[in-house]
């Protein structure tokens, strides 16, 4: 479980980048809504402790529990649908006192671990490109994905699917298999777009259909795109250097209350408005460097499990950042997902810290195996 590690093998660069992103997040959250600042600081302290502890635990030991973790994940996702708290027509949270926990955030890191071990075992048996392996992968991924989709949480569903599919590619999925999968998926996507526009469709909720259609036909859904339009206006108004943190004037989109929940899904609009282009590039650069560190660690890992876990965590941070910023800048349909390390959300912060903790351990193992 614990091994003797050398301090010189510890990836302090990744640790410093993560801490910098977390501190930057507190500063921006405090400016967006100071009532969330204290809870975010507590969440950061807890997350850092867990991350540092996990960085010292052999990830091979954690991988041994991949099946129990997968089952626990399914139980939590089922329980939240039955006993969870409902807000804005979504049932995604457990609430104990003043603490809320979102199981789907934990699903991200559990599925990365589970799929990494699964693909490693399939690769050892040289069955990675077999139809049975692909079908087995689809079934095991579909179970938690459908439970998250039912909450409903379309953004997390899309993000997890992107991460796990990329991991399969990284494991060694052949281009022949990819071509066959695309031949199946492309008509299905076209059929999906057609079906959700039918009056009696059952797949998506009305507000989800409106958000997707507003992206395809923006001129016909002006009311639906108002949130994103205001976000774009806020980011643009920041210009080069921004209006400054904690600016209390009706001249800002934030203080005019034109965007709801700015401390979470639309935190990038606060960054753009108050810190301008310079601040936006700065935080994107930090997130990019974190992703590149994960990729670097994945490349230096000496086994498939370590490579896939590190690349999976890097993909998670990269894809989630892309979706969050894409929504805030109206490049993608409006769907809520936190900006890693920056947005308010203790569940998201904790799950990402768990992933980074395992990546830090992988970086130390490269000289021991």
N, C-alpha and C positions, 0 to 999 in steps of 0.2 A: 504493500500500500504506500508506504513512505520509503523513499530512497535517499541516499546521500548525494546531494547535488552541490555543484560548485557555483559560487556566487557569480563568477565570470561568465557562466552560461545563461544567466538570467537575462531575459530580453527587457532591459529597462527602457528601451526606446518605445516599445509598445505600451508598457505600463504608464510612462509619462504622457504619451499621446492620449490614452484613455482618460487619465486623470484630468488633463487639460480640457478635453471635450466635456467632461462632467462639470468642471468648474465653470466653463463657458455657459453650459446649460443653466446652471443656477443663476448666473448673472442675468441671462435673458428671461428666464421664468420670473425672476424678481421684478423685472421691468414690465413684463406682460401682466402679471397678477401676483403681488407680493404675498397674498394669503397662502400660496402654495410653496413658498420658499423654504420654510422650516421643514416641512414634510419631505421635500426633495433632498435637503441636506442629510436628514436622517436616513433616507433611502440610499444615498451615495455612500455613507459610512458603512451601512450594513452590506451593501454590494461590494465595496472594496475589501472588507474583511473576508467575505465568502470567496471572492476572486483570488485573493492572496493564498487562502487555505487550499483552494482547489489547484492552484498552480504548483503546490508541493505534493499533491496526491498523484500517483502514477495513473495516467489516463487509461492504461491497459486494465487496471483494477476496476475502474468505473465501467469500462466497456463490458466487463463480465456480467453486469446487471442490465444489459440492453433489453432483454425480454421483460423482466419485471417493471422496468421503467416505461416500456411501451404499454403494458397492461395498465399501470397506474395512470398513464396519460389518458387512455380511453375511459377509465373510470371517472377521472376528474372532468373530462369533457361531457360525459353523460350526466354526471351529477349537477353540473352547472346549468344544463338545460332543464333539469327537474326542480332544482332548489335555488337556482341563482337569482340575482337581482336584475330586474328589467329596467332599463333606461332608454328613452328614445326608441322604443320598439325593438330593442336588442337585449338579449339575455346572455351576458358574457362574464358576469362577475359574481364571486362569492363576497359576502360582506360580513365581517366579524367585528362588531363595535364600529370604530371609525376607520378600520382597515379594509380595503378592497383588494381582491386578488383576481387576476384574469388568467385562467388556465391556458388559454390559447397562446399566450406569450411564452409560457414554459414549454408548450408543444414544439415551438420552433427549435429549441436547443435539444430537446429529447429526441425529436425526429432526425436531427442531424447526426446525433450519436448512434441511434438505432440503424439508420440507413448506412452509415459508415461501416459498422460491424457486418451488416447483412451483405453489402457489396464486397467487402473484404473476403468473406467466406465464399461467395459465389465466384470471385476471381480466382481464389485458390483452387477451386474445382474446375476452372476454365469453362464455366457455364454462364458467364456474364451476358453473352449475346444470344443465349438460347431463348426461344419464345416463352418457355415456362418460367424463366427467371424474370423476364420483363413483365409477364402477367402477374407473377408473385409480388413483384415490386409495386405494380399498379394497385393490387388489392390491399396490400398492407398500408400504402399511402392513402388510399381512398377512405379507409375507415375513420381516421381522425379528421381528414379533410371534410368529409360529409357532416360530421358533428360540428365542426367550426362553421361550415356553410349554413347550417341550420340556426345558428345563434341570432341573427345572421352576421357574418364578418367576412365580406367578400375580399377586402384588401389583404387580410392575413392569409386567407385561402390562396390567393394568387401568389403572394410572396413565398409561402412555404413550398408550393408546387414548383416555382421557378428555382428555388434553392436546391431542392431534392433532385430535380431533373438535371441541373448542372452538375451535381455530385455524381450522378450516374454517368454522365459524359466524361467527367474527370477520371472515373474508375476505369474507363476503357471501352465504352459503348462504340461499336463500329459505325462508320458512316452509312453502311448499307442498312443497318437497323434504324438509324436516324431517318434515312430517306423513307423507309416503309412507315415509320410512325407519323412523319409529316404528311404522307399521302392519306393517312387515315384522319389526322387531326384537322387539316385545312378544310375539308368538306364539313366536318363536325362543327367547326367554329362558324362557318357560313350558315349552317343550319341553325345553330344556336342564336345568332343575331336575328335571323328571320323569325324564329319561334318566339323570342321574348317580345316581339312587336305585336303578337297576336293578342286579342282582347282576353282570351281565356287561358293564357299561359300560366303555368304553375311553378316554374323554376325560380323566378326572382320576385322580390317584393316590388310594389309599384315605384317606391322611391329609388330603388336600385336601377330599374328600367329607365326612369327619367334621367338619372345621372349618366348612364351609358349613352342614351339617345341624345342628351344635351351635348355630349362630346362629338357625336357624329353629325348632328344637326343643331349647332349652337344658336342659329338665328331663330329657331322655333321654340327654344326652351330658355328664354331670357331670365325668368324668375329662378330657375334651377341653378344657373351659373352665377348668380349674384355674389355668392360667397367667394368663388374663385376670382371673379372680376374685381372685387374689393381687395383681395389678396394681391393681385397683380398691381393694382393701383398703389397699394401700400409699399410694395417692393420698389416700384418705379419712383415713387416720391422720395425715397431715401437717397437717390442719386449716388454720388461717389462716396461720400463720407457719412451719410445718414443724418438724422435729426438729433441724435444723442440719446443715450439710455435714460429711462425714467422721465421722458418728456411728457408733461401733463398739459396738453393743450388740445382743444377741439380740432386743431388743424391736422392732427394725426388720425389715421384710420383706426388705430388701436383705441384711443381714448374717445373716439366718436362711436365706439361699439358697433362698427360695421362688420366685424368678423367675430363670430362666437368661438369659444374654446381656443383662444390663440395660444395658450400655454401648452397645448397638446399637438393636435394635427396640423395647425397652421402656425407653428412657432417660427417657421422660416420667414413668414411675412413680417414678424416683429424684428427679426434679424435684418431683413432688407430695409425696412423703414427706419430703424433706429441706428443701424451701423453701416447702412449703405452697401455699395458694391464691394468695398474693401472688406467689411465684416463678413459678408456672404462668402466671398472667395476664401477668407481665412478659415471659416468653419468647414467649408467643403474640402479645403486642403487637408485639414486635420483628419476628417473622415476618410479621405482618399489614402492618406498615409497609413491609417489603421488597417485598411483593406490590403494595401500593398505589403504591410508587415505580415499579415495573415498568409498571404500568397507566398511570401519569402519563406516563412516557416514551413508551409506545406511542401514547398519544393525541396527543402532540406530534410524533411522527415524521412526516416529509413523504413517505414512500413505504410501499407495502404490505409490502415485505420487512421493513423496520425495525419497523413496527407489529406484524407477526405474530411476529417473533422475540422482541421485548420482552414481548408478551402471552403468548407460549408459555412463556417462562421464568417469568413471574409465575404462570401456571397450574400449572406443574410444582411450584414451591415451595408454592403454596397447596394443590393436591390431595394432594401427598405429605405435607404437614403434617397435613391433615385425616385421611388414612388412618392415619398413625402414631398420632395422638392418639385417633382413633376406636377403634383396636384396643386401645390401652392402657386406655381407659375402657370397653371392652366394648360400644361403640356399633356396631361393625362386626365381621365375622368375623375370627378370628385369622389374620393374614397378615403376614409380616415385610417391613417397609420402613423405611429410616432416616428420622429427623427431620432435615430439611435444616440443615446447618451445626452441628448439635448432636450427633447420634449419632456414635459412632466408626465410621470407614469412609473410607479414603483415596480410594477410587474415587468414592464419592458426593460427597465434599468437592471433589475435583478437577473432576468433571463440572459440578457446580453453579457452581463458580468460573468455569469456562469460559463458561457461560451468562451470568453476571453481567458478565464482562468484555465480551462483545458488547453487552449492554444499556447499559453505561457508554459505549461508543463511539457507540451510537445516540443517546444523550442529548446528546453533543457535536456530532453531525451536524445537529441540527435547525436550526441557524442557517447551515449551509453549503450546504444544498440547497434 
